[in-house]
Amino acid sequence: MMLHIRHYKTFADLMKDIEKKEEEVANLEEFPPELLIKHPLQNTWTLWYYENDRSKTWEQNQREITSFDTAEDFWSLYNHIKLASELRQGCDYSMFKRGIRPMWEDDANKKGGRWLISLDKKQRNNDLDRFWLEVLLCMIGEAFNECSDDVCGAVVNVRPKGDKIGVWTADARRELSVMDIGRKLKERLRIAPKANIGYQIHKDTMAKAGSVTKNTYTV
């Protein structure tokens, strides 16, 4: 029987089940089929890596690394790549649903926007990796509930002046869904109630290149 990740109350419960099965497998010479079943995700996700090479175009620097569709394959990938805090400045990780490119112009993104979390330089050692992992777990674990279909992906930018994490949604006009995603994100990241995070529409960001984009929504 295939157990869907949504059937678990929390991602921690899922991981406990995975660890239990791994222990059971380790104590057996032959593996019963039920212990070899992986935990499928609702969606297939793709990891992208942006390398800041000024001799190449932006699209040439954006590389598709791999895709996964089970919880076990996510952890295998996550444990074999550098942490976000270890990336060279100017580089990005992006994780999007398969078929969606991490760019404004993609058909799945062009009507949407992003919840943007800005971190100062000192937070790179304390919060960046925790925030990024929690965002990934929220996405692959469908933690945004009925609004999860509106989530396209997320990007982490490592920059000299301060790092950023953006959670991209499909349609900025769906205010109720956008706000629910923002509130859930703030709750899961344990951001202080008095600290606001803002939502920026992609077309506004494109039009305001080089200047600050105003927030359309805040939580």
Secondary structure, 3 states (H helix, E strand, C coil): CCCCHHHCCCHHHHHHHHHHHHHHHHCCCCCCHHHCCCCEEEEEEEEEEECCCCCCCHHHHEEEEEEEEEHHHHHHHHCCCCCHHHCCCCCEEEEEECCCCCCCCCCCCCCCEEEEEEECHHHHCCCHHHHHHHHHHHHHCCCCHHHHHHEEEEEEECCCCCEEEEEEECCCCCHHHHHHHHHHHHHHCCCCCCCCCEEEEHHHHHHCCCCCCCCCEEC
